[in-house]
Amino acid sequence: MPIENEIRRLRFENGEMTQQALAERVGVTRQTIIAIEQNKYAPSLEAAFRIANAFSVPLERVFRWKAE
């Protein structure tokens, strides 16, 4: 998948936030966070912004496009 993310690193930088806690803040399931974190699922634009907002960082600090 050409979209990579820094969710795992950001969770640990934010008090070792659990996947469940992030899921609750974003309004998705823990399984969705797991799939996004493992680059198995690309989030909707709205979910991507909510994830960035949960960490109080710009979208570009969470997600990046990897050219193939």
mmJSON file of the N, C-alpha and C atoms, coordinates in Angstrom:
{"data_MODEL":{"atom_site":{
"group_PDB":["ATOM","ATOM","ATOM","ATOM","ATOM","ATOM","ATOM","ATOM","ATOM","ATOM","ATOM","ATOM","ATOM","ATOM","ATOM","ATOM","ATOM","ATOM","ATOM","ATOM","ATOM","ATOM","ATOM","ATOM","ATOM","ATOM","ATOM","ATOM","ATOM","ATOM","ATOM","ATOM","ATOM","ATOM","ATOM","ATOM","ATOM","ATOM","ATOM","ATOM","ATOM","ATOM","ATOM","ATOM","ATOM","ATOM","ATOM","ATOM","ATOM","ATOM","ATOM","ATOM","ATOM","ATOM","ATOM","ATOM","ATOM","ATOM","ATOM","ATOM","ATOM","ATOM","ATOM","ATOM","ATOM","ATOM","ATOM","ATOM","ATOM","ATOM","ATOM","ATOM","ATOM","ATOM","ATOM","ATOM","ATOM","ATOM","ATOM","ATOM","ATOM","ATOM","ATOM","ATOM","ATOM","ATOM","ATOM","ATOM","ATOM","ATOM","ATOM","ATOM","ATOM","ATOM","ATOM","ATOM","ATOM","ATOM","ATOM","ATOM","ATOM","ATOM","ATOM","ATOM","ATOM","ATOM","ATOM","ATOM","ATOM","ATOM","ATOM","ATOM","ATOM","ATOM","ATOM","ATOM","ATOM","ATOM","ATOM","ATOM","ATOM","ATOM","ATOM","ATOM","ATOM","ATOM","ATOM","ATOM","ATOM","ATOM","ATOM","ATOM","ATOM","ATOM","ATOM","ATOM","ATOM","ATOM","ATOM","ATOM","ATOM","ATOM","ATOM","ATOM","ATOM","ATOM","ATOM","ATOM","ATOM","ATOM","ATOM","ATOM","ATOM","ATOM","ATOM","ATOM","ATOM","ATOM","ATOM","ATOM","ATOM","ATOM","ATOM","ATOM","ATOM","ATOM","ATOM","ATOM","ATOM","ATOM","ATOM","ATOM","ATOM","ATOM","ATOM","ATOM","ATOM","ATOM","ATOM","ATOM","ATOM","ATOM","ATOM","ATOM","ATOM","ATOM","ATOM","ATOM","ATOM","ATOM","ATOM","ATOM","ATOM","ATOM","ATOM","ATOM","ATOM","ATOM","ATOM","ATOM","ATOM","ATOM","ATOM","ATOM"],
"id":[1,2,3,4,5,6,7,8,9,10,11,12,13,14,15,16,17,18,19,20,21,22,23,24,25,26,27,28,29,30,31,32,33,34,35,36,37,38,39,40,41,42,43,44,45,46,47,48,49,50,51,52,53,54,55,56,57,58,59,60,61,62,63,64,65,66,67,68,69,70,71,72,73,74,75,76,77,78,79,80,81,82,83,84,85,86,87,88,89,90,91,92,93,94,95,96,97,98,99,100,101,102,103,104,105,106,107,108,109,110,111,112,113,114,115,116,117,118,119,120,121,122,123,124,125,126,127,128,129,130,131,132,133,134,135,136,137,138,139,140,141,142,143,144,145,146,147,148,149,150,151,152,153,154,155,156,157,158,159,160,161,162,163,164,165,166,167,168,169,170,171,172,173,174,175,176,177,178,179,180,181,182,183,184,185,186,187,188,189,190,191,192,193,194,195,196,197,198,199,200,201,202,203,204],
"type_symbol":["N","C","C","N","C","C","N","C","C","N","C","C","N","C","C","N","C","C","N","C","C","N","C","C","N","C","C","N","C","C","N","C","C","N","C","C","N","C","C","N","C","C","N","C","C","N","C","C","N","C","C","N","C","C","N","C","C","N","C","C","N","C","C","N","C","C","N","C","C","N","C","C","N","C","C","N","C","C","N","C","C","N","C","C","N","C","C","N","C","C","N","C","C","N","C","C","N","C","C","N","C","C","N","C","C","N","C","C","N","C","C","N","C","C","N","C","C","N","C","C","N","C","C","N","C","C","N","C","C","N","C","C","N","C","C","N","C","C","N","C","C","N","C","C","N","C","C","N","C","C","N","C","C","N","C","C","N","C","C","N","C","C","N","C","C","N","C","C","N","C","C","N","C","C","N","C","C","N","C","C","N","C","C","N","C","C","N","C","C","N","C","C","N","C","C","N","C","C","N","C","C","N","C","C"],
"label_atom_id":["N","CA","C","N","CA","C","N","CA","C","N","CA","C","N","CA","C","N","CA","C","N","CA","C","N","CA","C","N","CA","C","N","CA","C","N","CA","C","N","CA","C","N","CA","C","N","CA","C","N","CA","C","N","CA","C","N","CA","C","N","CA","C","N","CA","C","N","CA","C","N","CA","C","N","CA","C","N","CA","C","N","CA","C","N","CA","C","N","CA","C","N","CA","C","N","CA","C","N","CA","C","N","CA","C","N","CA","C","N","CA","C","N","CA","C","N","CA","C","N","CA","C","N","CA","C","N","CA","C","N","CA","C","N","CA","C","N","CA","C","N","CA","C","N","CA","C","N","CA","C","N","CA","C","N","CA","C","N","CA","C","N","CA","C","N","CA","C","N","CA","C","N","CA","C","N","CA","C","N","CA","C","N","CA","C","N","CA","C","N","CA","C","N","CA","C","N","CA","C","N","CA","C","N","CA","C","N","CA","C","N","CA","C","N","CA","C","N","CA","C","N","CA","C","N","CA","C","N","CA","C","N","CA","C","N","CA","C"],
"label_alt_id":[null,null,null,null,null,null,null,null,null,null,null,null,null,null,null,null,null,null,null,null,null,null,null,null,null,null,null,null,null,null,null,null,null,null,null,null,null,null,null,null,null,null,null,null,null,null,null,null,null,null,null,null,null,null,null,null,null,null,null,null,null,null,null,null,null,null,null,null,null,null,null,null,null,null,null,null,null,null,null,null,null,null,null,null,null,null,null,null,null,null,null,null,null,null,null,null,null,null,null,null,null,null,null,null,null,null,null,null,null,null,null,null,null,null,null,null,null,null,null,null,null,null,null,null,null,null,null,null,null,null,null,null,null,null,null,null,null,null,null,null,null,null,null,null,null,null,null,null,null,null,null,null,null,null,null,null,null,null,null,null,null,null,null,null,null,null,null,null,null,null,null,null,null,null,null,null,null,null,null,null,null,null,null,null,null,null,null,null,null,null,null,null,null,null,null,null,null,null,null,null,null,null,null,null],
"label_comp_id":["MET","MET","MET","PRO","PRO","PRO","ILE","ILE","ILE","GLU","GLU","GLU","ASN","ASN","ASN","GLU","GLU","GLU","ILE","ILE","ILE","ARG","ARG","ARG","ARG","ARG","ARG","LEU","LEU","LEU","ARG","ARG","ARG","PHE","PHE","PHE","GLU","GLU","GLU","ASN","ASN","ASN","GLY","GLY","GLY","GLU","GLU","GLU","MET","MET","MET","THR","THR","THR","GLN","GLN","GLN","GLN","GLN","GLN","ALA","ALA","ALA","LEU","LEU","LEU","ALA","ALA","ALA","GLU","GLU","GLU","ARG","ARG","ARG","VAL","VAL","VAL","GLY","GLY","GLY","VAL","VAL","VAL","THR","THR","THR","ARG","ARG","ARG","GLN","GLN","GLN","THR","THR","THR","ILE","ILE","ILE","ILE","ILE","ILE","ALA","ALA","ALA","ILE","ILE","ILE","GLU","GLU","GLU","GLN","GLN","GLN","ASN","ASN","ASN","LYS","LYS","LYS","TYR","TYR","TYR","ALA","ALA","ALA","PRO","PRO","PRO","SER","SER","SER","LEU","LEU","LEU","GLU","GLU","GLU","ALA","ALA","ALA","ALA","ALA","ALA","PHE","PHE","PHE","ARG","ARG","ARG","ILE","ILE","ILE","ALA","ALA","ALA","ASN","ASN","ASN","ALA","ALA","ALA","PHE","PHE","PHE","SER","SER","SER","VAL","VAL","VAL","PRO","PRO","PRO","LEU","LEU","LEU","GLU","GLU","GLU","ARG","ARG","ARG","VAL","VAL","VAL","PHE","PHE","PHE","ARG","ARG","ARG","TRP","TRP","TRP","LYS","LYS","LYS","ALA","ALA","ALA","GLU","GLU","GLU"],
"label_asym_id":["A","A","A","A","A","A","A","A","A","A","A","A","A","A","A","A","A","A","A","A","A","A","A","A","A","A","A","A","A","A","A","A","A","A","A","A","A","A","A","A","A","A","A","A","A","A","A","A","A","A","A","A","A","A","A","A","A","A","A","A","A","A","A","A","A","A","A","A","A","A","A","A","A","A","A","A","A","A","A","A","A","A","A","A","A","A","A","A","A","A","A","A","A","A","A","A","A","A","A","A","A","A","A","A","A","A","A","A","A","A","A","A","A","A","A","A","A","A","A","A","A","A","A","A","A","A","A","A","A","A","A","A","A","A","A","A","A","A","A","A","A","A","A","A","A","A","A","A","A","A","A","A","A","A","A","A","A","A","A","A","A","A","A","A","A","A","A","A","A","A","A","A","A","A","A","A","A","A","A","A","A","A","A","A","A","A","A","A","A","A","A","A","A","A","A","A","A","A","A","A","A","A","A","A"],
"label_entity_id":["1","1","1","1","1","1","1","1","1","1","1","1","1","1","1","1","1","1","1","1","1","1","1","1","1","1","1","1","1","1","1","1","1","1","1","1","1","1","1","1","1","1","1","1","1","1","1","1","1","1","1","1","1","1","1","1","1","1","1","1","1","1","1","1","1","1","1","1","1","1","1","1","1","1","1","1","1","1","1","1","1","1","1","1","1","1","1","1","1","1","1","1","1","1","1","1","1","1","1","1","1","1","1","1","1","1","1","1","1","1","1","1","1","1","1","1","1","1","1","1","1","1","1","1","1","1","1","1","1","1","1","1","1","1","1","1","1","1","1","1","1","1","1","1","1","1","1","1","1","1","1","1","1","1","1","1","1","1","1","1","1","1","1","1","1","1","1","1","1","1","1","1","1","1","1","1","1","1","1","1","1","1","1","1","1","1","1","1","1","1","1","1","1","1","1","1","1","1","1","1","1","1","1","1"],
"label_seq_id":[1,1,1,2,2,2,3,3,3,4,4,4,5,5,5,6,6,6,7,7,7,8,8,8,9,9,9,10,10,10,11,11,11,12,12,12,13,13,13,14,14,14,15,15,15,16,16,16,17,17,17,18,18,18,19,19,19,20,20,20,21,21,21,22,22,22,23,23,23,24,24,24,25,25,25,26,26,26,27,27,27,28,28,28,29,29,29,30,30,30,31,31,31,32,32,32,33,33,33,34,34,34,35,35,35,36,36,36,37,37,37,38,38,38,39,39,39,40,40,40,41,41,41,42,42,42,43,43,43,44,44,44,45,45,45,46,46,46,47,47,47,48,48,48,49,49,49,50,50,50,51,51,51,52,52,52,53,53,53,54,54,54,55,55,55,56,56,56,57,57,57,58,58,58,59,59,59,60,60,60,61,61,61,62,62,62,63,63,63,64,64,64,65,65,65,66,66,66,67,67,67,68,68,68],
"pdbx_PDB_ins_code":[null,null,null,null,null,null,null,null,null,null,null,null,null,null,null,null,null,null,null,null,null,null,null,null,null,null,null,null,null,null,null,null,null,null,null,null,null,null,null,null,null,null,null,null,null,null,null,null,null,null,null,null,null,null,null,null,null,null,null,null,null,null,null,null,null,null,null,null,null,null,null,null,null,null,null,null,null,null,null,null,null,null,null,null,null,null,null,null,null,null,null,null,null,null,null,null,null,null,null,null,null,null,null,null,null,null,null,null,null,null,null,null,null,null,null,null,null,null,null,null,null,null,null,null,null,null,null,null,null,null,null,null,null,null,null,null,null,null,null,null,null,null,null,null,null,null,null,null,null,null,null,null,null,null,null,null,null,null,null,null,null,null,null,null,null,null,null,null,null,null,null,null,null,null,null,null,null,null,null,null,null,null,null,null,null,null,null,null,null,null,null,null,null,null,null,null,null,null,null,null,null,null,null,null],
"Cartn_x":[0.838,0.0,0.89,0.594,1.471,1.335,0.403,0.26,0.877,1.809,2.449,2.024,2.2,1.785,2.735,2.581,3.399,2.524,1.399,0.452,1.077,1.74,2.333,3.295,4.192,5.156,4.435,3.439,2.7,1.933,1.409,0.712,1.667,2.874,3.839,4.384,4.488,4.927,3.854,2.625,1.509,1.063,1.997,1.689,1.353,1.934,1.676,0.175,-0.469,-1.897,-2.203,-3.25,-3.621,-4.368,-4.406,-5.174,-6.646,-7.142,-8.536,-8.82,-7.925,-8.112,-8.134,-7.237,-7.223,-8.503,-8.934,-10.169,-11.355,-11.442,-12.539,-12.482,-11.292,-11.145,-11.528,-11.226,-11.456,-12.879,-13.494,-14.835,-14.861,-13.84,-13.758,-13.489,-13.446,-13.15,-11.636,-11.28,-9.862,-9.291,-10.095,-9.651,-9.309,-10.06,-9.773,-8.427,-8.164,-6.867,-5.741,-5.929,-4.906,-4.614,-5.667,-5.493,-4.807,-5.171,-4.542,-3.073,-2.818,-1.453,-0.54,-1.084,-0.302,-0.29,-0.801,-0.862,-1.666,-2.66,-3.525,-4.825,-5.054,-6.287,-5.984,-6.46,-6.292,-7.546,-7.384,-8.551,-9.228,-10.476,-11.162,-10.465,-10.697,-10.087,-10.532,-11.794,-12.308,-11.617,-11.483,-10.814,-9.348,-8.693,-7.292,-7.155,-8.042,-7.997,-8.297,-9.213,-9.538,-8.351,-7.627,-6.441,-5.387,-5.136,-4.172,-4.605,-5.894,-6.425,-6.253,-6.394,-6.225,-4.811,-3.841,-2.454,-2.059,-2.976,-2.722,-1.523,-1.478,-0.408,-1.03,-0.28,-0.778,-0.897,-1.768,-2.007,-0.71,0.188,1.446,2.386,2.19,3.022,2.539,1.291,0.735,0.844,0.476,0.429,1.359,1.899,2.72,2.505,2.632,2.491,3.838,3.894,5.141,4.999,5.729,5.685,6.227,5.543,5.974,6.954],
"Cartn_y":[-1.173,0.0,1.246,2.225,3.39,4.415,4.225,5.153,4.514,5.223,4.749,5.667,5.2,6.032,5.882,6.81,6.852,6.69,6.004,5.893,5.209,4.101,3.372,4.263,4.938,5.825,6.943,7.539,8.632,8.157,6.953,6.425,6.34,5.846,5.699,7.045,7.993,9.343,10.077,9.595,10.216,9.34,9.072,8.336,6.885,6.279,4.886,4.63,5.512,5.399,4.03,3.393,2.095,2.269,1.198,1.218,1.459,0.893,1.089,2.551,3.185,4.601,5.47,5.194,5.959,5.71,4.466,4.126,4.9,4.988,5.713,7.201,7.773,9.2,9.477,8.514,8.697,8.3,7.399,6.945,5.752,4.901,3.679,2.511,1.302,0.141,-0.016,-0.769,-1.073,-1.847,-2.713,-3.492,-2.58,-1.489,-0.527,0.135,0.537,1.151,0.163,-1.095,-2.112,-2.223,-2.308,-2.457,-1.24,-0.039,1.184,1.206,0.914,0.937,-0.041,-1.176,-2.195,-1.98,-0.837,-0.499,-1.51,-2.112,-3.06,-2.402,-1.182,-0.475,1.02,1.682,3.146,3.805,4.683,5.306,6.298,6.586,7.65,8.962,9.956,11.262,11.805,11.631,12.101,11.381,10.069,9.311,9.72,9.965,10.391,11.717,12.661,13.945,13.761,12.862,12.622,12.007,11.116,10.519,11.601,12.434,13.53,14.442,14.743,15.604,14.966,13.661,12.96,13.142,13.316,13.524,15.004,15.863,17.305,17.6,16.912,17.116,17.274,17.845,17.945,16.548,16.431,15.173,14.572,15.441,14.983,14.325,14.567,13.899,12.494,12.202,10.88,10.008,10.579,9.812,10.407,9.53,10.003,9.073,9.64,8.906,8.358,7.059,6.422,6.096,6.802,6.563,5.18,4.479,3.105,3.105],
"Cartn_z":[0.0,0.0,0.0,-0.818,-0.925,0.208,1.133,2.252,3.496,4.108,5.338,6.475,7.712,8.842,10.02,10.94,12.161,13.401,13.254,14.362,15.571,15.351,16.482,17.266,16.562,17.22,17.968,17.336,17.968,19.203,19.159,20.339,21.523,21.279,22.371,22.83,21.934,22.316,23.112,23.037,23.746,24.911,25.785,27.006,26.787,25.76,25.429,25.283,24.534,24.263,23.647,24.127,23.572,22.258,21.492,20.253,20.566,21.663,22.059,22.384,23.114,23.468,22.216,21.27,20.025,19.243,19.171,18.456,19.029,20.343,20.98,20.657,20.631,20.293,18.842,17.965,16.531,16.133,16.906,16.59,15.642,15.766,14.965,15.906,15.369,16.205,16.386,17.412,17.649,16.468,15.882,14.726,13.543,13.395,12.328,12.567,13.801,14.132,13.862,14.238,13.998,12.502,11.688,10.238,9.63,10.077,9.564,9.976,11.242,11.773,11.033,10.609,9.908,8.391,7.954,6.527,5.709,6.328,5.62,5.182,5.648,5.353,5.322,4.286,4.193,4.765,5.728,6.348,5.408,5.712,4.986,5.316,4.529,4.775,6.13,6.445,7.73,8.893,8.792,9.855,9.97,8.849,8.873,9.625,9.353,10.06,11.545,11.875,13.283,14.021,13.351,13.955,14.219,13.223,13.399,14.536,14.597,15.65,17.029,17.114,18.388,18.946,18.052,18.463,18.438,18.009,17.901,17.003,15.867,14.892,13.506,12.562,11.188,10.558,9.613,8.911,8.365,7.891,7.289,8.29,9.594,10.602,10.893,10.497,10.738,9.488,8.327,7.091,6.049,5.198,4.09,2.906,1.73,0.49,0.097,-0.148,-0.589,-2.073,-2.892,-4.327,-4.626,-5.5,-5.834,-6.976],
"occupancy":[1.0,1.0,1.0,1.0,1.0,1.0,1.0,1.0,1.0,1.0,1.0,1.0,1.0,1.0,1.0,1.0,1.0,1.0,1.0,1.0,1.0,1.0,1.0,1.0,1.0,1.0,1.0,1.0,1.0,1.0,1.0,1.0,1.0,1.0,1.0,1.0,1.0,1.0,1.0,1.0,1.0,1.0,1.0,1.0,1.0,1.0,1.0,1.0,1.0,1.0,1.0,1.0,1.0,1.0,1.0,1.0,1.0,1.0,1.0,1.0,1.0,1.0,1.0,1.0,1.0,1.0,1.0,1.0,1.0,1.0,1.0,1.0,1.0,1.0,1.0,1.0,1.0,1.0,1.0,1.0,1.0,1.0,1.0,1.0,1.0,1.0,1.0,1.0,1.0,1.0,1.0,1.0,1.0,1.0,1.0,1.0,1.0,1.0,1.0,1.0,1.0,1.0,1.0,1.0,1.0,1.0,1.0,1.0,1.0,1.0,1.0,1.0,1.0,1.0,1.0,1.0,1.0,1.0,1.0,1.0,1.0,1.0,1.0,1.0,1.0,1.0,1.0,1.0,1.0,1.0,1.0,1.0,1.0,1.0,1.0,1.0,1.0,1.0,1.0,1.0,1.0,1.0,1.0,1.0,1.0,1.0,1.0,1.0,1.0,1.0,1.0,1.0,1.0,1.0,1.0,1.0,1.0,1.0,1.0,1.0,1.0,1.0,1.0,1.0,1.0,1.0,1.0,1.0,1.0,1.0,1.0,1.0,1.0,1.0,1.0,1.0,1.0,1.0,1.0,1.0,1.0,1.0,1.0,1.0,1.0,1.0,1.0,1.0,1.0,1.0,1.0,1.0,1.0,1.0,1.0,1.0,1.0,1.0,1.0,1.0,1.0,1.0,1.0,1.0],
"B_iso_or_equiv":[0.0,0.0,0.0,0.0,0.0,0.0,0.0,0.0,0.0,0.0,0.0,0.0,0.0,0.0,0.0,0.0,0.0,0.0,0.0,0.0,0.0,0.0,0.0,0.0,0.0,0.0,0.0,0.0,0.0,0.0,0.0,0.0,0.0,0.0,0.0,0.0,0.0,0.0,0.0,0.0,0.0,0.0,0.0,0.0,0.0,0.0,0.0,0.0,0.0,0.0,0.0,0.0,0.0,0.0,0.0,0.0,0.0,0.0,0.0,0.0,0.0,0.0,0.0,0.0,0.0,0.0,0.0,0.0,0.0,0.0,0.0,0.0,0.0,0.0,0.0,0.0,0.0,0.0,0.0,0.0,0.0,0.0,0.0,0.0,0.0,0.0,0.0,0.0,0.0,0.0,0.0,0.0,0.0,0.0,0.0,0.0,0.0,0.0,0.0,0.0,0.0,0.0,0.0,0.0,0.0,0.0,0.0,0.0,0.0,0.0,0.0,0.0,0.0,0.0,0.0,0.0,0.0,0.0,0.0,0.0,0.0,0.0,0.0,0.0,0.0,0.0,0.0,0.0,0.0,0.0,0.0,0.0,0.0,0.0,0.0,0.0,0.0,0.0,0.0,0.0,0.0,0.0,0.0,0.0,0.0,0.0,0.0,0.0,0.0,0.0,0.0,0.0,0.0,0.0,0.0,0.0,0.0,0.0,0.0,0.0,0.0,0.0,0.0,0.0,0.0,0.0,0.0,0.0,0.0,0.0,0.0,0.0,0.0,0.0,0.0,0.0,0.0,0.0,0.0,0.0,0.0,0.0,0.0,0.0,0.0,0.0,0.0,0.0,0.0,0.0,0.0,0.0,0.0,0.0,0.0,0.0,0.0,0.0,0.0,0.0,0.0,0.0,0.0,0.0],
"pdbx_formal_charge":[null,null,null,null,null,null,null,null,null,null,null,null,null,null,null,null,null,null,null,null,null,null,null,null,null,null,null,null,null,null,null,null,null,null,null,null,null,null,null,null,null,null,null,null,null,null,null,null,null,null,null,null,null,null,null,null,null,null,null,null,null,null,null,null,null,null,null,null,null,null,null,null,null,null,null,null,null,null,null,null,null,null,null,null,null,null,null,null,null,null,null,null,null,null,null,null,null,null,null,null,null,null,null,null,null,null,null,null,null,null,null,null,null,null,null,null,null,null,null,null,null,null,null,null,null,null,null,null,null,null,null,null,null,null,null,null,null,null,null,null,null,null,null,null,null,null,null,null,null,null,null,null,null,null,null,null,null,null,null,null,null,null,null,null,null,null,null,null,null,null,null,null,null,null,null,null,null,null,null,null,null,null,null,null,null,null,null,null,null,null,null,null,null,null,null,null,null,null,null,null,null,null,null,null],
"auth_seq_id":[1,1,1,2,2,2,3,3,3,4,4,4,5,5,5,6,6,6,7,7,7,8,8,8,9,9,9,10,10,10,11,11,11,12,12,12,13,13,13,14,14,14,15,15,15,16,16,16,17,17,17,18,18,18,19,19,19,20,20,20,21,21,21,22,22,22,23,23,23,24,24,24,25,25,25,26,26,26,27,27,27,28,28,28,29,29,29,30,30,30,31,31,31,32,32,32,33,33,33,34,34,34,35,35,35,36,36,36,37,37,37,38,38,38,39,39,39,40,40,40,41,41,41,42,42,42,43,43,43,44,44,44,45,45,45,46,46,46,47,47,47,48,48,48,49,49,49,50,50,50,51,51,51,52,52,52,53,53,53,54,54,54,55,55,55,56,56,56,57,57,57,58,58,58,59,59,59,60,60,60,61,61,61,62,62,62,63,63,63,64,64,64,65,65,65,66,66,66,67,67,67,68,68,68],
"auth_comp_id":["MET","MET","MET","PRO","PRO","PRO","ILE","ILE","ILE","GLU","GLU","GLU","ASN","ASN","ASN","GLU","GLU","GLU","ILE","ILE","ILE","ARG","ARG","ARG","ARG","ARG","ARG","LEU","LEU","LEU","ARG","ARG","ARG","PHE","PHE","PHE","GLU","GLU","GLU","ASN","ASN","ASN","GLY","GLY","GLY","GLU","GLU","GLU","MET","MET","MET","THR","THR","THR","GLN","GLN","GLN","GLN","GLN","GLN","ALA","ALA","ALA","LEU","LEU","LEU","ALA","ALA","ALA","GLU","GLU","GLU","ARG","ARG","ARG","VAL","VAL","VAL","GLY","GLY","GLY","VAL","VAL","VAL","THR","THR","THR","ARG","ARG","ARG","GLN","GLN","GLN","THR","THR","THR","ILE","ILE","ILE","ILE","ILE","ILE","ALA","ALA","ALA","ILE","ILE","ILE","GLU","GLU","GLU","GLN","GLN","GLN","ASN","ASN","ASN","LYS","LYS","LYS","TYR","TYR","TYR","ALA","ALA","ALA","PRO","PRO","PRO","SER","SER","SER","LEU","LEU","LEU","GLU","GLU","GLU","ALA","ALA","ALA","ALA","ALA","ALA","PHE","PHE","PHE","ARG","ARG","ARG","ILE","ILE","ILE","ALA","ALA","ALA","ASN","ASN","ASN","ALA","ALA","ALA","PHE","PHE","PHE","SER","SER","SER","VAL","VAL","VAL","PRO","PRO","PRO","LEU","LEU","LEU","GLU","GLU","GLU","ARG","ARG","ARG","VAL","VAL","VAL","PHE","PHE","PHE","ARG","ARG","ARG","TRP","TRP","TRP","LYS","LYS","LYS","ALA","ALA","ALA","GLU","GLU","GLU"],
"auth_asym_id":["A","A","A","A","A","A","A","A","A","A","A","A","A","A","A","A","A","A","A","A","A","A","A","A","A","A","A","A","A","A","A","A","A","A","A","A","A","A","A","A","A","A","A","A","A","A","A","A","A","A","A","A","A","A","A","A","A","A","A","A","A","A","A","A","A","A","A","A","A","A","A","A","A","A","A","A","A","A","A","A","A","A","A","A","A","A","A","A","A","A","A","A","A","A","A","A","A","A","A","A","A","A","A","A","A","A","A","A","A","A","A","A","A","A","A","A","A","A","A","A","A","A","A","A","A","A","A","A","A","A","A","A","A","A","A","A","A","A","A","A","A","A","A","A","A","A","A","A","A","A","A","A","A","A","A","A","A","A","A","A","A","A","A","A","A","A","A","A","A","A","A","A","A","A","A","A","A","A","A","A","A","A","A","A","A","A","A","A","A","A","A","A","A","A","A","A","A","A","A","A","A","A","A","A"],
"auth_atom_id":["N","CA","C","N","CA","C","N","CA","C","N","CA","C","N","CA","C","N","CA","C","N","CA","C","N","CA","C","N","CA","C","N","CA","C","N","CA","C","N","CA","C","N","CA","C","N","CA","C","N","CA","C","N","CA","C","N","CA","C","N","CA","C","N","CA","C","N","CA","C","N","CA","C","N","CA","C","N","CA","C","N","CA","C","N","CA","C","N","CA","C","N","CA","C","N","CA","C","N","CA","C","N","CA","C","N","CA","C","N","CA","C","N","CA","C","N","CA","C","N","CA","C","N","CA","C","N","CA","C","N","CA","C","N","CA","C","N","CA","C","N","CA","C","N","CA","C","N","CA","C","N","CA","C","N","CA","C","N","CA","C","N","CA","C","N","CA","C","N","CA","C","N","CA","C","N","CA","C","N","CA","C","N","CA","C","N","CA","C","N","CA","C","N","CA","C","N","CA","C","N","CA","C","N","CA","C","N","CA","C","N","CA","C","N","CA","C","N","CA","C","N","CA","C","N","CA","C","N","CA","C","N","CA","C","N","CA","C"],
"pdbx_PDB_model_num":[1,1,1,1,1,1,1,1,1,1,1,1,1,1,1,1,1,1,1,1,1,1,1,1,1,1,1,1,1,1,1,1,1,1,1,1,1,1,1,1,1,1,1,1,1,1,1,1,1,1,1,1,1,1,1,1,1,1,1,1,1,1,1,1,1,1,1,1,1,1,1,1,1,1,1,1,1,1,1,1,1,1,1,1,1,1,1,1,1,1,1,1,1,1,1,1,1,1,1,1,1,1,1,1,1,1,1,1,1,1,1,1,1,1,1,1,1,1,1,1,1,1,1,1,1,1,1,1,1,1,1,1,1,1,1,1,1,1,1,1,1,1,1,1,1,1,1,1,1,1,1,1,1,1,1,1,1,1,1,1,1,1,1,1,1,1,1,1,1,1,1,1,1,1,1,1,1,1,1,1,1,1,1,1,1,1,1,1,1,1,1,1,1,1,1,1,1,1,1,1,1,1,1,1]
}}}
